[in-house]
Amino acid sequence: MNLFRFLLFGFWVLGLSSGPVGYGQAQDPEIGLQKKPLLLDMNMQIEATQAVNDMYNFKFAKAERQFRWIKQAHPDHPLPYFLLGLSEWWKIVPNPQETKYDDRCLAYMDTAITHAERMFDEDEEDPEAAFFLAAAYAFKGRLHSERRDFAKAAGDGRLSLKYLEICKGKEEFSPELLFGDALYNYYAEWIKDNYAILRPLMVFFPDGDKELGIKQLKSVANNAFYTRTEAQYFLMRILSEEQNDPREAFRISEYLHQTFPDNPYFHRYYARQLYSRGKHRDAERESLEILTNIDSTKTGYEATSGRYAAFFLGQIYQMRGDLTEAETHYQKAIDYARAIDATESGYYHYSMLYLGEIAEQQNNPTLAKQYYKQVKKEAKRKSRAHEKARSNLRAL
């Protein structure tokens, strides 16, 4: 996830924490009665949550049937169009380079914006309308930034912020709304720690608190209704990649994979956690299943997941001394990386590096040199893979 999308997402979740789906009621100008926002309707929450769970499990057809039912029942409300757009977004998640879902995602978000603007024109204090406008523009910005169309992304981010301002001061306390506070608290400080050039910009935003953000995410993960899975997703990544808490990250990854076994992103993350913890038998089983799912064209399984799984298998077989299987899977990792133009990744470079080491073990120094020279050519000079390739070449 690139920096611009982190910023846009942080702005969006700030809107979540500011209560756009608060527990107040809106006045219906036609009948003069108090009307509960659709997002607060308990029956609708149950219906939408089941569909969202189907979406996380990559049962998109089932989820979208329910989303279209909501659209049929509420054709003038932004909720169903936003959910349909979110479904298209999750189709992109396993491989962000996939563009075939872009147009539908953007079209649904634009329709959500159209209906939310009508609600907003009727009541400029309507927090539900402001929420959908902020959220839909933020997701459009995330997608445009992923496609490196930064002019459009910046415009979407500006409009998202505009509507987030309207949400401020309408806070309602609930596990759902705590999710936005949690992400903002964590990533506001994360940006300062990782991007010194942006620190002057961050003075215009409230300070964050990483520890508090993690604590809040854990609370949401344990207690929330809608945002439980999103909180677990972020916790898993933060604890594994930034907070050095592999035990808890593994627990969450195992839960997410068991709960959503057909989600390729959760599947490969679980395999990665198993491999990192030295559970090689389990990592082998899951990685082989990932490759089988790719071969059978199972929904969402593609070259990115294959690159992970093949590399883990190459490592496992090399450590066992099964050099033939190790070679096969390192080459698969290379092929998957090339298929998605991911030749700057560590998995790609280390697969070639280890193929060179296997060639040495098989008394083929000429082939080993070819692999090492390729790593030197393609890896960044200061990377560990580049240094190791140079060292191996000197030794030869």
Stockholm file with secondary structure:
# STOCKHOLM 1.0

chainA/1-396         MNLFRFLLFGFWVLGLSSGPVGYGQAQDPEIGLQKKPLLLDMNMQIEATQAVNDMYNFKFAKAERQFRWIKQAHPDHPLPYFLLGLSEWWKIVPNPQETKYDDRCLAYMDTAITHAERMFDEDEEDPEAAFFLAAAYAFKGRLHSERRDFAKAAGDGRLSLKYLEICKGKEEFSPELLFGDALYNYYAEWIKDNYAILRPLMVFFPDGDKELGIKQLKSVANNAFYTRTEAQYFLMRILSEEQNDPREAFRISEYLHQTFPDNPYFHRYYARQLYSRGKHRDAERESLEILTNIDSTKTGYEATSGRYAAFFLGQIYQMRGDLTEAETHYQKAIDYARAIDATESGYYHYSMLYLGEIAEQQNNPTLAKQYYKQVKKEAKRKSRAHEKARSNLRAL
#=GR chainA/1-396 SS CCHHHHHHHHHHHHHHHTCTTCSCCEECTTTCSEECCGGGCHHHHHHHHHHHHHHHTTCHHHHHHHHHHHHHHCTTSHHHHHHHHHHHHHHHTTCTTCCTTHHHHHHHHHHHHHHHHHHHHHCTTCHHHHHHHHHHHHHHHHHHHHTTCHHHHHHHHHHHHHHHHHHTTCCCCSHHHHHHHHHHHHHHHHHHHHCGGGHHHHTTSCCCCHHHHHHHHHHHHHHCSSSHHHHHHHHHHHHHHTSCCHHHHHHHHHHHHHHSTTCHHHHHHHHHHHHHTTCHHHHHHHHHHHHHHHHTTCTTCCHHHHHHHHHHHHHHHHHHTCHHHHHHHHHHHHHHHHHTTCTTSHHHHHHHHHHHHHHHHTTCHHHHHHHHHHHHHHSCTTSHHHHHHHHHHHHC
#=GC SS_cons         CCHHHHHHHHHHHHHHHTCTTCSCCEECTTTCSEECCGGGCHHHHHHHHHHHHHHHTTCHHHHHHHHHHHHHHCTTSHHHHHHHHHHHHHHHTTCTTCCTTHHHHHHHHHHHHHHHHHHHHHCTTCHHHHHHHHHHHHHHHHHHHHTTCHHHHHHHHHHHHHHHHHHTTCCCCSHHHHHHHHHHHHHHHHHHHHCGGGHHHHTTSCCCCHHHHHHHHHHHHHHCSSSHHHHHHHHHHHHHHTSCCHHHHHHHHHHHHHHSTTCHHHHHHHHHHHHHTTCHHHHHHHHHHHHHHHHTTCTTCCHHHHHHHHHHHHHHHHHHTCHHHHHHHHHHHHHHHHHTTCTTSHHHHHHHHHHHHHHHHTTCHHHHHHHHHHHHHHSCTTSHHHHHHHHHHHHC
//
